[in-house]
Amino acid sequence: MKHFLLFAFVILIGLSTKAQMQDYSFGDGLRYTAKDSTFGIKASFRFQTLFAGNWRVGNDDFYDIGQFQSNFLIRRARLKFNGFAYSPKLTYKVELGLSNRDLDHGGATYYGEGGNLVLDAYLKWNFYKGFSIKAGQFKLAGNRERLVSSANMQFVDRSALNSIFTLDRDIGASLHYDKVLGKQFGLYLTASLTQGDGRNLITGNRGGYQTTLKAEIMPFGEFMKKGAYVGGDVYREQKPKLAFAVAIDKNGKASRTRGNRGNFLPLDAQFKDLYTGFVDFMFKYKGISVMGEYALRRTRDNNRNVIDQMGIPTGFYEFGSAINLQAGYLFKNNYEIAARYTQTSSSSDVYSAPSRTYYTLGASKYIKNHSLKVQTDVGYIQDRYFDDGLTWRVQIEIGF
């Protein structure tokens, strides 16, 4: 990994030398295009410095607040390369996660000695009009909040819905169809077939395959600068914009407790098909932004328990449902206030998915959109079975 990072650093220096001859702004990355226009690359780097404080609320009583815990950490550090090769219709992306949180994984047995460095690594070919095919490792077309880059979040971090139910990344291929009907009605379809075990595994296919289907419409036209997948209305839509999407995922013979995420189940376990569905929307208009999501995960028999061939319990799947609603207003001085409500519900008992309600208030100062910003939020966690909690977070992010 050290040799790769040194190589990447040399590339960045080389690009910066070339990029000095071009006109680009802070946050746009370092860019280079070959003289014959057969190759283009953009290199960018970002990191997030986070402080997080947590308190326990004993017996749901505000007079019994204590057990303070705090943490300073580099939440994320990412190095990204993207561009085109041979033709603008053949694009690529490579993104690496460099922080300890990015590199954390389930052990060398599953990930090898190289760790969990690679986030994205794929080619995408626009082979005919609105049709494109993507191959490699990439984010699956699941819930909207997950598809919003961690660089473009409205709050310090994503919601509990995303933490539990997201499809995250996998390796395989996907087919895309993008079409504008009439003058502005946008239609976007995605179908993917992936290995189903998550990113960077070296153990081969442990279960079955994962199939993901998604349909999205934008009836009032496309958002500015792909703003349907950007937190907050930082580009200030001058006309109302709405995106609505539905996604369905089947992880055949899922080998992990959350499909392609979570703990690994024993190989002698009788894996089950795991189904996940999402419905979400995004609305923006003149500084106002509203986003909502609903998630549901089940097995066909609606039984979370996993047994081996002898009928002995060996594990369980984490499933249930969740809803997330958030809204914000961006003032003309680029300060934003936002509120979020999230509820996660277990399907049968406390172990399936935490039965909690999260209330979050956030404030952000966008110095240069999402490339340079300061964010803070406070949250109250209402737990159905255990003590409640209070949280306070502050995060600074910079991206070049």
ZILIN-V704823 format. One record per residue. N is the residue number from 0. NEAR is the number of other C-alpha atoms within 8 Angstrom. Layout:
BEGIN
n:near
N:NEAR
N:NEAR
END
This chain:
BEGIN
n:near
0:5
1:5
2:6
3:7
4:8
5:8
6:8
7:8
8:8
9:8
10:8
11:10
12:8
13:8
14:12
15:10
16:8
17:9
18:11
19:7
20:6
21:6
22:6
23:7
24:6
25:7
26:9
27:8
28:12
29:13
30:11
31:10
32:9
33:8
34:5
35:5
36:9
37:12
38:12
39:12
40:11
41:11
42:13
43:12
44:11
45:13
46:12
47:12
48:12
49:13
50:11
51:11
52:11
53:11
54:12
55:12
56:14
57:11
58:8
59:9
60:8
61:7
62:4
63:9
64:10
65:8
66:6
67:8
68:7
69:8
70:8
71:8
72:7
73:11
74:10
75:13
76:13
77:12
78:12
79:11
80:11
81:11
82:11
83:14
84:11
85:8
86:10
87:8
88:9
89:12
90:13
91:12
92:12
93:12
94:12
95:11
96:14
97:11
98:11
99:7
100:7
101:11
102:11
103:8
104:7
105:8
106:7
107:8
108:7
109:9
110:15
111:10
112:5
113:7
114:10
115:13
116:10
117:10
118:13
119:13
120:12
121:12
122:11
123:12
124:10
125:11
126:8
127:6
128:5
129:9
130:11
131:12
132:12
133:12
134:11
135:11
136:13
137:11
138:10
139:10
140:11
141:15
142:15
143:10
144:8
145:11
146:10
147:11
148:9
149:6
150:8
151:9
152:14
153:10
154:12
155:12
156:7
157:10
158:8
159:9
160:14
161:11
162:8
163:8
164:12
165:10
166:12
167:11
168:12
169:15
170:13
171:11
172:11
173:11
174:11
175:13
176:11
177:10
178:8
179:9
180:8
181:5
182:5
183:10
184:12
185:14
186:13
187:11
188:11
189:13
190:11
191:13
192:11
193:11
194:12
195:16
196:15
197:12
198:10
199:7
200:10
201:7
202:8
203:5
204:9
205:8
206:11
207:11
208:12
209:13
210:11
211:15
212:12
213:13
214:11
215:11
216:11
217:13
218:10
219:10
220:10
221:10
222:9
223:7
224:5
225:8
226:10
227:10
228:10
229:12
230:10
231:12
232:16
233:9
234:8
235:9
236:13
237:6
238:6
239:10
240:14
241:13
242:12
243:11
244:11
245:11
246:14
247:12
248:12
249:11
250:15
251:12
252:12
253:17
254:14
255:13
256:15
257:13
258:13
259:15
260:11
261:8
262:8
263:7
264:10
265:7
266:6
267:6
268:11
269:9
270:9
271:10
272:11
273:14
274:12
275:12
276:11
277:13
278:12
279:13
280:12
281:12
282:13
283:14
284:13
285:10
286:15
287:13
288:13
289:11
290:11
291:11
292:13
293:11
294:14
295:12
296:12
297:10
298:11
299:9
300:4
301:6
302:6
303:10
304:9
305:13
306:12
307:11
308:8
309:5
310:6
311:7
312:8
313:11
314:9
315:8
316:11
317:10
318:14
319:13
320:13
321:12
322:12
323:13
324:11
325:11
326:11
327:13
328:12
329:13
330:8
331:5
332:4
333:10
334:11
335:12
336:11
337:13
338:11
339:12
340:11
341:14
342:13
343:15
344:11
345:14
346:9
347:5
348:7
349:9
350:7
351:13
352:15
353:10
354:12
355:11
356:11
357:12
358:11
359:11
360:11
361:13
362:12
363:13
364:10
365:12
366:10
367:8
368:8
369:11
370:13
371:13
372:14
373:12
374:13
375:13
376:13
377:11
378:11
379:11
380:11
381:11
382:11
383:6
384:6
385:6
386:11
387:13
388:11
389:12
390:11
391:11
392:12
393:12
394:12
395:11
396:14
397:10
398:10
399:11
END
